[in-house]
Amino acid sequence: MLSFEATAVSTSDTGLAVRARDFEWVVDEPAALGGGDLGPNPVEYTLGSLLGCLNVVVHLVAKERGVTLSSFSAKATGELDPARFMGKSMEARAGYQSIHVTIEVTGDATDEELAEIARISEARCPVSDNIAHETPVSISIVKQVAVEV
């Protein structure tokens, strides 16, 4: 079993500095949603995470099947209703209603082989799995204890 961890510190009401291993990145909301537009927002990172994972898995599955991919580009589009996030309605879910991914490749695969690689990759991609299936999430907020020096 592998374990991954990310830590974060708020830089503003909408901005966040995130760290995982030796990497740092910024999360923020666009100006239209009250943010400073200093980086992608969380749901954009979700799409990017999905594409990153699919890049790895599609190449892995293609290699396992003896298929050579000489290029890979992908686009993920998601639709969400911001009403729940904004506290206006609890009718629709807070997250994406649907996500559509289009991957364009060049290589020696037939259309049938690409369809099979897509099917297998979707089933094996950890990010796709987390998005498509319920994952238990536990969130707690605790008061930080001030340390006197």
Phi and psi in radians as a Rosetta constraint file:
Dihedral C 1 N 2 CA 2 C 2 CIRCULARHARMONIC -1.714 0.35
Dihedral N 2 CA 2 C 2 N 3 CIRCULARHARMONIC 2.638 0.35
Dihedral C 2 N 3 CA 3 C 3 CIRCULARHARMONIC -2.214 0.35
Dihedral N 3 CA 3 C 3 N 4 CIRCULARHARMONIC 2.351 0.35
Dihedral C 3 N 4 CA 4 C 4 CIRCULARHARMONIC -2.112 0.35
Dihedral N 4 CA 4 C 4 N 5 CIRCULARHARMONIC 2.707 0.35
Dihedral C 4 N 5 CA 5 C 5 CIRCULARHARMONIC -2.565 0.35
Dihedral N 5 CA 5 C 5 N 6 CIRCULARHARMONIC 2.510 0.35
Dihedral C 5 N 6 CA 6 C 6 CIRCULARHARMONIC -2.309 0.35
Dihedral N 6 CA 6 C 6 N 7 CIRCULARHARMONIC 2.539 0.35
Dihedral C 6 N 7 CA 7 C 7 CIRCULARHARMONIC -2.144 0.35
Dihedral N 7 CA 7 C 7 N 8 CIRCULARHARMONIC 2.771 0.35
Dihedral C 7 N 8 CA 8 C 8 CIRCULARHARMONIC -2.653 0.35
Dihedral N 8 CA 8 C 8 N 9 CIRCULARHARMONIC 2.659 0.35
Dihedral C 8 N 9 CA 9 C 9 CIRCULARHARMONIC -2.310 0.35
Dihedral N 9 CA 9 C 9 N 10 CIRCULARHARMONIC 2.288 0.35
Dihedral C 9 N 10 CA 10 C 10 CIRCULARHARMONIC -1.199 0.35
Dihedral N 10 CA 10 C 10 N 11 CIRCULARHARMONIC 2.358 0.35
Dihedral C 10 N 11 CA 11 C 11 CIRCULARHARMONIC -1.880 0.35
Dihedral N 11 CA 11 C 11 N 12 CIRCULARHARMONIC -0.240 0.35
Dihedral C 11 N 12 CA 12 C 12 CIRCULARHARMONIC -2.957 0.35
Dihedral N 12 CA 12 C 12 N 13 CIRCULARHARMONIC -3.092 0.35
Dihedral C 12 N 13 CA 13 C 13 CIRCULARHARMONIC -1.084 0.35
Dihedral N 13 CA 13 C 13 N 14 CIRCULARHARMONIC -0.437 0.35
Dihedral C 13 N 14 CA 14 C 14 CIRCULARHARMONIC -2.081 0.35
Dihedral N 14 CA 14 C 14 N 15 CIRCULARHARMONIC -0.226 0.35
Dihedral C 14 N 15 CA 15 C 15 CIRCULARHARMONIC -1.720 0.35
Dihedral N 15 CA 15 C 15 N 16 CIRCULARHARMONIC 2.593 0.35
Dihedral C 15 N 16 CA 16 C 16 CIRCULARHARMONIC -2.587 0.35
Dihedral N 16 CA 16 C 16 N 17 CIRCULARHARMONIC 2.333 0.35
Dihedral C 16 N 17 CA 17 C 17 CIRCULARHARMONIC -1.725 0.35
Dihedral N 17 CA 17 C 17 N 18 CIRCULARHARMONIC 2.104 0.35
Dihedral C 17 N 18 CA 18 C 18 CIRCULARHARMONIC -1.952 0.35
Dihedral N 18 CA 18 C 18 N 19 CIRCULARHARMONIC 2.542 0.35
Dihedral C 18 N 19 CA 19 C 19 CIRCULARHARMONIC -2.349 0.35
Dihedral N 19 CA 19 C 19 N 20 CIRCULARHARMONIC 2.331 0.35
Dihedral C 19 N 20 CA 20 C 20 CIRCULARHARMONIC -2.434 0.35
Dihedral N 20 CA 20 C 20 N 21 CIRCULARHARMONIC 2.182 0.35
Dihedral C 20 N 21 CA 21 C 21 CIRCULARHARMONIC 0.916 0.35
Dihedral N 21 CA 21 C 21 N 22 CIRCULARHARMONIC -2.157 0.35
Dihedral C 21 N 22 CA 22 C 22 CIRCULARHARMONIC -1.776 0.35
Dihedral N 22 CA 22 C 22 N 23 CIRCULARHARMONIC 0.357 0.35
Dihedral C 22 N 23 CA 23 C 23 CIRCULARHARMONIC -1.973 0.35
Dihedral N 23 CA 23 C 23 N 24 CIRCULARHARMONIC 2.489 0.35
Dihedral C 23 N 24 CA 24 C 24 CIRCULARHARMONIC -2.232 0.35
Dihedral N 24 CA 24 C 24 N 25 CIRCULARHARMONIC 2.539 0.35
Dihedral C 24 N 25 CA 25 C 25 CIRCULARHARMONIC -2.651 0.35
Dihedral N 25 CA 25 C 25 N 26 CIRCULARHARMONIC 2.899 0.35
Dihedral C 25 N 26 CA 26 C 26 CIRCULARHARMONIC -1.936 0.35
Dihedral N 26 CA 26 C 26 N 27 CIRCULARHARMONIC 2.416 0.35
Dihedral C 26 N 27 CA 27 C 27 CIRCULARHARMONIC -2.036 0.35
Dihedral N 27 CA 27 C 27 N 28 CIRCULARHARMONIC 2.339 0.35
Dihedral C 27 N 28 CA 28 C 28 CIRCULARHARMONIC -2.709 0.35
Dihedral N 28 CA 28 C 28 N 29 CIRCULARHARMONIC 2.917 0.35
Dihedral C 28 N 29 CA 29 C 29 CIRCULARHARMONIC -1.722 0.35
Dihedral N 29 CA 29 C 29 N 30 CIRCULARHARMONIC 2.666 0.35
Dihedral C 29 N 30 CA 30 C 30 CIRCULARHARMONIC -1.165 0.35
Dihedral N 30 CA 30 C 30 N 31 CIRCULARHARMONIC 2.804 0.35
Dihedral C 30 N 31 CA 31 C 31 CIRCULARHARMONIC -0.981 0.35
Dihedral N 31 CA 31 C 31 N 32 CIRCULARHARMONIC -0.637 0.35
Dihedral C 31 N 32 CA 32 C 32 CIRCULARHARMONIC -1.084 0.35
Dihedral N 32 CA 32 C 32 N 33 CIRCULARHARMONIC -0.368 0.35
Dihedral C 32 N 33 CA 33 C 33 CIRCULARHARMONIC -1.887 0.35
Dihedral N 33 CA 33 C 33 N 34 CIRCULARHARMONIC 0.333 0.35
Dihedral C 33 N 34 CA 34 C 34 CIRCULARHARMONIC 1.536 0.35
Dihedral N 34 CA 34 C 34 N 35 CIRCULARHARMONIC 0.164 0.35
Dihedral C 34 N 35 CA 35 C 35 CIRCULARHARMONIC -1.696 0.35
Dihedral N 35 CA 35 C 35 N 36 CIRCULARHARMONIC -3.127 0.35
Dihedral C 35 N 36 CA 36 C 36 CIRCULARHARMONIC -1.629 0.35
Dihedral N 36 CA 36 C 36 N 37 CIRCULARHARMONIC -0.046 0.35
Dihedral C 36 N 37 CA 37 C 37 CIRCULARHARMONIC 0.969 0.35
Dihedral N 37 CA 37 C 37 N 38 CIRCULARHARMONIC 0.708 0.35
Dihedral C 37 N 38 CA 38 C 38 CIRCULARHARMONIC -1.614 0.35
Dihedral N 38 CA 38 C 38 N 39 CIRCULARHARMONIC -0.038 0.35
Dihedral C 38 N 39 CA 39 C 39 CIRCULARHARMONIC -3.091 0.35
Dihedral N 39 CA 39 C 39 N 40 CIRCULARHARMONIC 3.022 0.35
Dihedral C 39 N 40 CA 40 C 40 CIRCULARHARMONIC -1.032 0.35
Dihedral N 40 CA 40 C 40 N 41 CIRCULARHARMONIC 2.697 0.35
Dihedral C 40 N 41 CA 41 C 41 CIRCULARHARMONIC -1.554 0.35
Dihedral N 41 CA 41 C 41 N 42 CIRCULARHARMONIC 2.980 0.35
Dihedral C 41 N 42 CA 42 C 42 CIRCULARHARMONIC -0.980 0.35
Dihedral N 42 CA 42 C 42 N 43 CIRCULARHARMONIC -0.698 0.35
Dihedral C 42 N 43 CA 43 C 43 CIRCULARHARMONIC -1.278 0.35
Dihedral N 43 CA 43 C 43 N 44 CIRCULARHARMONIC -0.460 0.35
Dihedral C 43 N 44 CA 44 C 44 CIRCULARHARMONIC -1.230 0.35
Dihedral N 44 CA 44 C 44 N 45 CIRCULARHARMONIC -0.679 0.35
Dihedral C 44 N 45 CA 45 C 45 CIRCULARHARMONIC -1.094 0.35
Dihedral N 45 CA 45 C 45 N 46 CIRCULARHARMONIC -0.600 0.35
Dihedral C 45 N 46 CA 46 C 46 CIRCULARHARMONIC -1.044 0.35
Dihedral N 46 CA 46 C 46 N 47 CIRCULARHARMONIC -0.809 0.35
Dihedral C 46 N 47 CA 47 C 47 CIRCULARHARMONIC -1.097 0.35
Dihedral N 47 CA 47 C 47 N 48 CIRCULARHARMONIC -0.767 0.35
Dihedral C 47 N 48 CA 48 C 48 CIRCULARHARMONIC -1.102 0.35
Dihedral N 48 CA 48 C 48 N 49 CIRCULARHARMONIC -0.683 0.35
Dihedral C 48 N 49 CA 49 C 49 CIRCULARHARMONIC -1.107 0.35
Dihedral N 49 CA 49 C 49 N 50 CIRCULARHARMONIC -0.722 0.35
Dihedral C 49 N 50 CA 50 C 50 CIRCULARHARMONIC -1.080 0.35
Dihedral N 50 CA 50 C 50 N 51 CIRCULARHARMONIC -0.806 0.35
Dihedral C 50 N 51 CA 51 C 51 CIRCULARHARMONIC -1.119 0.35
Dihedral N 51 CA 51 C 51 N 52 CIRCULARHARMONIC -0.702 0.35
Dihedral C 51 N 52 CA 52 C 52 CIRCULARHARMONIC -1.081 0.35
Dihedral N 52 CA 52 C 52 N 53 CIRCULARHARMONIC -0.748 0.35
Dihedral C 52 N 53 CA 53 C 53 CIRCULARHARMONIC -1.172 0.35
Dihedral N 53 CA 53 C 53 N 54 CIRCULARHARMONIC -0.764 0.35
Dihedral C 53 N 54 CA 54 C 54 CIRCULARHARMONIC -1.111 0.35
Dihedral N 54 CA 54 C 54 N 55 CIRCULARHARMONIC -0.621 0.35
Dihedral C 54 N 55 CA 55 C 55 CIRCULARHARMONIC -0.988 0.35
Dihedral N 55 CA 55 C 55 N 56 CIRCULARHARMONIC -0.838 0.35
Dihedral C 55 N 56 CA 56 C 56 CIRCULARHARMONIC -1.136 0.35
Dihedral N 56 CA 56 C 56 N 57 CIRCULARHARMONIC -0.854 0.35
Dihedral C 56 N 57 CA 57 C 57 CIRCULARHARMONIC -1.218 0.35
Dihedral N 57 CA 57 C 57 N 58 CIRCULARHARMONIC -0.735 0.35
Dihedral C 57 N 58 CA 58 C 58 CIRCULARHARMONIC -1.065 0.35
Dihedral N 58 CA 58 C 58 N 59 CIRCULARHARMONIC -0.786 0.35
Dihedral C 58 N 59 CA 59 C 59 CIRCULARHARMONIC -1.095 0.35
Dihedral N 59 CA 59 C 59 N 60 CIRCULARHARMONIC -0.720 0.35
Dihedral C 59 N 60 CA 60 C 60 CIRCULARHARMONIC -1.088 0.35
Dihedral N 60 CA 60 C 60 N 61 CIRCULARHARMONIC -0.847 0.35
Dihedral C 60 N 61 CA 61 C 61 CIRCULARHARMONIC -1.154 0.35
Dihedral N 61 CA 61 C 61 N 62 CIRCULARHARMONIC -0.724 0.35
Dihedral C 61 N 62 CA 62 C 62 CIRCULARHARMONIC -1.033 0.35
Dihedral N 62 CA 62 C 62 N 63 CIRCULARHARMONIC -0.801 0.35
Dihedral C 62 N 63 CA 63 C 63 CIRCULARHARMONIC -1.076 0.35
Dihedral N 63 CA 63 C 63 N 64 CIRCULARHARMONIC -0.763 0.35
Dihedral C 63 N 64 CA 64 C 64 CIRCULARHARMONIC -1.035 0.35
Dihedral N 64 CA 64 C 64 N 65 CIRCULARHARMONIC -0.562 0.35
Dihedral C 64 N 65 CA 65 C 65 CIRCULARHARMONIC -1.621 0.35
Dihedral N 65 CA 65 C 65 N 66 CIRCULARHARMONIC 0.102 0.35
Dihedral C 65 N 66 CA 66 C 66 CIRCULARHARMONIC 1.326 0.35
Dihedral N 66 CA 66 C 66 N 67 CIRCULARHARMONIC 0.389 0.35
Dihedral C 66 N 67 CA 67 C 67 CIRCULARHARMONIC -1.800 0.35
Dihedral N 67 CA 67 C 67 N 68 CIRCULARHARMONIC 2.346 0.35
Dihedral C 67 N 68 CA 68 C 68 CIRCULARHARMONIC -1.733 0.35
Dihedral N 68 CA 68 C 68 N 69 CIRCULARHARMONIC 2.176 0.35
Dihedral C 68 N 69 CA 69 C 69 CIRCULARHARMONIC -1.880 0.35
Dihedral N 69 CA 69 C 69 N 70 CIRCULARHARMONIC 2.098 0.35
Dihedral C 69 N 70 CA 70 C 70 CIRCULARHARMONIC -1.696 0.35
Dihedral N 70 CA 70 C 70 N 71 CIRCULARHARMONIC -0.221 0.35
Dihedral C 70 N 71 CA 71 C 71 CIRCULARHARMONIC -2.651 0.35
Dihedral N 71 CA 71 C 71 N 72 CIRCULARHARMONIC 2.698 0.35
Dihedral C 71 N 72 CA 72 C 72 CIRCULARHARMONIC -2.578 0.35
Dihedral N 72 CA 72 C 72 N 73 CIRCULARHARMONIC 2.180 0.35
Dihedral C 72 N 73 CA 73 C 73 CIRCULARHARMONIC -2.430 0.35
Dihedral N 73 CA 73 C 73 N 74 CIRCULARHARMONIC 2.608 0.35
Dihedral C 73 N 74 CA 74 C 74 CIRCULARHARMONIC -2.551 0.35
Dihedral N 74 CA 74 C 74 N 75 CIRCULARHARMONIC 2.697 0.35
Dihedral C 74 N 75 CA 75 C 75 CIRCULARHARMONIC -2.400 0.35
Dihedral N 75 CA 75 C 75 N 76 CIRCULARHARMONIC 2.310 0.35
Dihedral C 75 N 76 CA 76 C 76 CIRCULARHARMONIC -2.072 0.35
Dihedral N 76 CA 76 C 76 N 77 CIRCULARHARMONIC 2.308 0.35
Dihedral C 76 N 77 CA 77 C 77 CIRCULARHARMONIC -2.204 0.35
Dihedral N 77 CA 77 C 77 N 78 CIRCULARHARMONIC 2.310 0.35
Dihedral C 77 N 78 CA 78 C 78 CIRCULARHARMONIC -2.291 0.35
Dihedral N 78 CA 78 C 78 N 79 CIRCULARHARMONIC 2.545 0.35
Dihedral C 78 N 79 CA 79 C 79 CIRCULARHARMONIC -1.984 0.35
Dihedral N 79 CA 79 C 79 N 80 CIRCULARHARMONIC 2.272 0.35
Dihedral C 79 N 80 CA 80 C 80 CIRCULARHARMONIC -2.456 0.35
Dihedral N 80 CA 80 C 80 N 81 CIRCULARHARMONIC 2.638 0.35
Dihedral C 80 N 81 CA 81 C 81 CIRCULARHARMONIC -1.692 0.35
Dihedral N 81 CA 81 C 81 N 82 CIRCULARHARMONIC 2.029 0.35
Dihedral C 81 N 82 CA 82 C 82 CIRCULARHARMONIC -1.348 0.35
Dihedral N 82 CA 82 C 82 N 83 CIRCULARHARMONIC 0.045 0.35
Dihedral C 82 N 83 CA 83 C 83 CIRCULARHARMONIC -1.020 0.35
Dihedral N 83 CA 83 C 83 N 84 CIRCULARHARMONIC -0.785 0.35
Dihedral C 83 N 84 CA 84 C 84 CIRCULARHARMONIC -1.186 0.35
Dihedral N 84 CA 84 C 84 N 85 CIRCULARHARMONIC -0.804 0.35
Dihedral C 84 N 85 CA 85 C 85 CIRCULARHARMONIC -0.963 0.35
Dihedral N 85 CA 85 C 85 N 86 CIRCULARHARMONIC -0.706 0.35
Dihedral C 85 N 86 CA 86 C 86 CIRCULARHARMONIC -1.446 0.35
Dihedral N 86 CA 86 C 86 N 87 CIRCULARHARMONIC -0.032 0.35
Dihedral C 86 N 87 CA 87 C 87 CIRCULARHARMONIC 1.309 0.35
Dihedral N 87 CA 87 C 87 N 88 CIRCULARHARMONIC 0.366 0.35
Dihedral C 87 N 88 CA 88 C 88 CIRCULARHARMONIC -1.627 0.35
Dihedral N 88 CA 88 C 88 N 89 CIRCULARHARMONIC -0.519 0.35
Dihedral C 88 N 89 CA 89 C 89 CIRCULARHARMONIC -2.745 0.35
Dihedral N 89 CA 89 C 89 N 90 CIRCULARHARMONIC 2.539 0.35
Dihedral C 89 N 90 CA 90 C 90 CIRCULARHARMONIC -1.842 0.35
Dihedral N 90 CA 90 C 90 N 91 CIRCULARHARMONIC 0.233 0.35
Dihedral C 90 N 91 CA 91 C 91 CIRCULARHARMONIC -1.191 0.35
Dihedral N 91 CA 91 C 91 N 92 CIRCULARHARMONIC -1.024 0.35
Dihedral C 91 N 92 CA 92 C 92 CIRCULARHARMONIC -1.480 0.35
Dihedral N 92 CA 92 C 92 N 93 CIRCULARHARMONIC 2.741 0.35
Dihedral C 92 N 93 CA 93 C 93 CIRCULARHARMONIC -1.176 0.35
Dihedral N 93 CA 93 C 93 N 94 CIRCULARHARMONIC 2.777 0.35
Dihedral C 93 N 94 CA 94 C 94 CIRCULARHARMONIC -1.341 0.35
Dihedral N 94 CA 94 C 94 N 95 CIRCULARHARMONIC -0.516 0.35
Dihedral C 94 N 95 CA 95 C 95 CIRCULARHARMONIC -1.571 0.35
Dihedral N 95 CA 95 C 95 N 96 CIRCULARHARMONIC -2.976 0.35
Dihedral C 95 N 96 CA 96 C 96 CIRCULARHARMONIC -1.023 0.35
Dihedral N 96 CA 96 C 96 N 97 CIRCULARHARMONIC 2.410 0.35
Dihedral C 96 N 97 CA 97 C 97 CIRCULARHARMONIC -1.337 0.35
Dihedral N 97 CA 97 C 97 N 98 CIRCULARHARMONIC -0.595 0.35
Dihedral C 97 N 98 CA 98 C 98 CIRCULARHARMONIC -2.825 0.35
Dihedral N 98 CA 98 C 98 N 99 CIRCULARHARMONIC 2.734 0.35
Dihedral C 98 N 99 CA 99 C 99 CIRCULARHARMONIC -2.314 0.35
Dihedral N 99 CA 99 C 99 N 100 CIRCULARHARMONIC 2.336 0.35
Dihedral C 99 N 100 CA 100 C 100 CIRCULARHARMONIC -2.114 0.35
Dihedral N 100 CA 100 C 100 N 101 CIRCULARHARMONIC 2.272 0.35
Dihedral C 100 N 101 CA 101 C 101 CIRCULARHARMONIC -2.040 0.35
Dihedral N 101 CA 101 C 101 N 102 CIRCULARHARMONIC 2.294 0.35
Dihedral C 101 N 102 CA 102 C 102 CIRCULARHARMONIC -2.069 0.35
Dihedral N 102 CA 102 C 102 N 103 CIRCULARHARMONIC 2.190 0.35
Dihedral C 102 N 103 CA 103 C 103 CIRCULARHARMONIC -2.021 0.35
Dihedral N 103 CA 103 C 103 N 104 CIRCULARHARMONIC 2.256 0.35
Dihedral C 103 N 104 CA 104 C 104 CIRCULARHARMONIC -1.960 0.35
Dihedral N 104 CA 104 C 104 N 105 CIRCULARHARMONIC 2.269 0.35
Dihedral C 104 N 105 CA 105 C 105 CIRCULARHARMONIC -2.310 0.35
Dihedral N 105 CA 105 C 105 N 106 CIRCULARHARMONIC 2.773 0.35
Dihedral C 105 N 106 CA 106 C 106 CIRCULARHARMONIC -2.122 0.35
Dihedral N 106 CA 106 C 106 N 107 CIRCULARHARMONIC 2.619 0.35
Dihedral C 106 N 107 CA 107 C 107 CIRCULARHARMONIC 2.787 0.35
Dihedral N 107 CA 107 C 107 N 108 CIRCULARHARMONIC -2.865 0.35
Dihedral C 107 N 108 CA 108 C 108 CIRCULARHARMONIC -1.730 0.35
Dihedral N 108 CA 108 C 108 N 109 CIRCULARHARMONIC 0.274 0.35
Dihedral C 108 N 109 CA 109 C 109 CIRCULARHARMONIC -1.479 0.35
Dihedral N 109 CA 109 C 109 N 110 CIRCULARHARMONIC 2.552 0.35
Dihedral C 109 N 110 CA 110 C 110 CIRCULARHARMONIC -1.408 0.35
Dihedral N 110 CA 110 C 110 N 111 CIRCULARHARMONIC 2.933 0.35
Dihedral C 110 N 111 CA 111 C 111 CIRCULARHARMONIC -1.051 0.35
Dihedral N 111 CA 111 C 111 N 112 CIRCULARHARMONIC -0.658 0.35
Dihedral C 111 N 112 CA 112 C 112 CIRCULARHARMONIC -1.158 0.35
Dihedral N 112 CA 112 C 112 N 113 CIRCULARHARMONIC -0.718 0.35
Dihedral C 112 N 113 CA 113 C 113 CIRCULARHARMONIC -1.136 0.35
Dihedral N 113 CA 113 C 113 N 114 CIRCULARHARMONIC -0.700 0.35
Dihedral C 113 N 114 CA 114 C 114 CIRCULARHARMONIC -1.122 0.35
Dihedral N 114 CA 114 C 114 N 115 CIRCULARHARMONIC -0.690 0.35
Dihedral C 114 N 115 CA 115 C 115 CIRCULARHARMONIC -1.096 0.35
Dihedral N 115 CA 115 C 115 N 116 CIRCULARHARMONIC -0.701 0.35
Dihedral C 115 N 116 CA 116 C 116 CIRCULARHARMONIC -1.225 0.35
Dihedral N 116 CA 116 C 116 N 117 CIRCULARHARMONIC -0.690 0.35
Dihedral C 116 N 117 CA 117 C 117 CIRCULARHARMONIC -1.084 0.35
Dihedral N 117 CA 117 C 117 N 118 CIRCULARHARMONIC -0.706 0.35
Dihedral C 117 N 118 CA 118 C 118 CIRCULARHARMONIC -1.101 0.35
Dihedral N 118 CA 118 C 118 N 119 CIRCULARHARMONIC -0.783 0.35
Dihedral C 118 N 119 CA 119 C 119 CIRCULARHARMONIC -1.090 0.35
Dihedral N 119 CA 119 C 119 N 120 CIRCULARHARMONIC -0.826 0.35
Dihedral C 119 N 120 CA 120 C 120 CIRCULARHARMONIC -1.161 0.35
Dihedral N 120 CA 120 C 120 N 121 CIRCULARHARMONIC -0.746 0.35
Dihedral C 120 N 121 CA 121 C 121 CIRCULARHARMONIC -1.105 0.35
Dihedral N 121 CA 121 C 121 N 122 CIRCULARHARMONIC -0.726 0.35
Dihedral C 121 N 122 CA 122 C 122 CIRCULARHARMONIC -1.067 0.35
Dihedral N 122 CA 122 C 122 N 123 CIRCULARHARMONIC -0.682 0.35
Dihedral C 122 N 123 CA 123 C 123 CIRCULARHARMONIC -1.260 0.35
Dihedral N 123 CA 123 C 123 N 124 CIRCULARHARMONIC -0.482 0.35
Dihedral C 123 N 124 CA 124 C 124 CIRCULARHARMONIC -1.750 0.35
Dihedral N 124 CA 124 C 124 N 125 CIRCULARHARMONIC -0.195 0.35
Dihedral C 124 N 125 CA 125 C 125 CIRCULARHARMONIC -1.306 0.35
Dihedral N 125 CA 125 C 125 N 126 CIRCULARHARMONIC 2.048 0.35
Dihedral C 125 N 126 CA 126 C 126 CIRCULARHARMONIC -1.033 0.35
Dihedral N 126 CA 126 C 126 N 127 CIRCULARHARMONIC -0.659 0.35
Dihedral C 126 N 127 CA 127 C 127 CIRCULARHARMONIC -1.236 0.35
Dihedral N 127 CA 127 C 127 N 128 CIRCULARHARMONIC -0.740 0.35
Dihedral C 127 N 128 CA 128 C 128 CIRCULARHARMONIC -1.028 0.35
Dihedral N 128 CA 128 C 128 N 129 CIRCULARHARMONIC -0.726 0.35
Dihedral C 128 N 129 CA 129 C 129 CIRCULARHARMONIC -1.078 0.35
Dihedral N 129 CA 129 C 129 N 130 CIRCULARHARMONIC -0.777 0.35
Dihedral C 129 N 130 CA 130 C 130 CIRCULARHARMONIC -1.120 0.35
Dihedral N 130 CA 130 C 130 N 131 CIRCULARHARMONIC -0.603 0.35
Dihedral C 130 N 131 CA 131 C 131 CIRCULARHARMONIC -1.321 0.35
Dihedral N 131 CA 131 C 131 N 132 CIRCULARHARMONIC -0.733 0.35
Dihedral C 131 N 132 CA 132 C 132 CIRCULARHARMONIC -1.391 0.35
Dihedral N 132 CA 132 C 132 N 133 CIRCULARHARMONIC -0.387 0.35
Dihedral C 132 N 133 CA 133 C 133 CIRCULARHARMONIC -2.201 0.35
Dihedral N 133 CA 133 C 133 N 134 CIRCULARHARMONIC 2.643 0.35
Dihedral C 133 N 134 CA 134 C 134 CIRCULARHARMONIC -1.107 0.35
Dihedral N 134 CA 134 C 134 N 135 CIRCULARHARMONIC 2.255 0.35
Dihedral C 134 N 135 CA 135 C 135 CIRCULARHARMONIC -2.085 0.35
Dihedral N 135 CA 135 C 135 N 136 CIRCULARHARMONIC 2.142 0.35
Dihedral C 135 N 136 CA 136 C 136 CIRCULARHARMONIC -1.025 0.35
Dihedral N 136 CA 136 C 136 N 137 CIRCULARHARMONIC 2.275 0.35
Dihedral C 136 N 137 CA 137 C 137 CIRCULARHARMONIC -2.210 0.35
Dihedral N 137 CA 137 C 137 N 138 CIRCULARHARMONIC 2.287 0.35
Dihedral C 137 N 138 CA 138 C 138 CIRCULARHARMONIC -2.065 0.35
Dihedral N 138 CA 138 C 138 N 139 CIRCULARHARMONIC 2.124 0.35
Dihedral C 138 N 139 CA 139 C 139 CIRCULARHARMONIC -2.094 0.35
Dihedral N 139 CA 139 C 139 N 140 CIRCULARHARMONIC 2.256 0.35
Dihedral C 139 N 140 CA 140 C 140 CIRCULARHARMONIC -2.319 0.35
Dihedral N 140 CA 140 C 140 N 141 CIRCULARHARMONIC 2.577 0.35
Dihedral C 140 N 141 CA 141 C 141 CIRCULARHARMONIC -2.064 0.35
Dihedral N 141 CA 141 C 141 N 142 CIRCULARHARMONIC 2.174 0.35
Dihedral C 141 N 142 CA 142 C 142 CIRCULARHARMONIC -2.162 0.35
Dihedral N 142 CA 142 C 142 N 143 CIRCULARHARMONIC 2.612 0.35
Dihedral C 142 N 143 CA 143 C 143 CIRCULARHARMONIC -1.347 0.35
Dihedral N 143 CA 143 C 143 N 144 CIRCULARHARMONIC 2.254 0.35
Dihedral C 143 N 144 CA 144 C 144 CIRCULARHARMONIC -1.322 0.35
Dihedral N 144 CA 144 C 144 N 145 CIRCULARHARMONIC 2.366 0.35
Dihedral C 144 N 145 CA 145 C 145 CIRCULARHARMONIC -1.521 0.35
Dihedral N 145 CA 145 C 145 N 146 CIRCULARHARMONIC 2.181 0.35
Dihedral C 145 N 146 CA 146 C 146 CIRCULARHARMONIC -1.243 0.35
Dihedral N 146 CA 146 C 146 N 147 CIRCULARHARMONIC 2.346 0.35
Dihedral C 146 N 147 CA 147 C 147 CIRCULARHARMONIC -1.814 0.35
Dihedral N 147 CA 147 C 147 N 148 CIRCULARHARMONIC 2.111 0.35
Dihedral C 147 N 148 CA 148 C 148 CIRCULARHARMONIC -1.498 0.35
Dihedral N 148 CA 148 C 148 N 149 CIRCULARHARMONIC 2.384 0.35
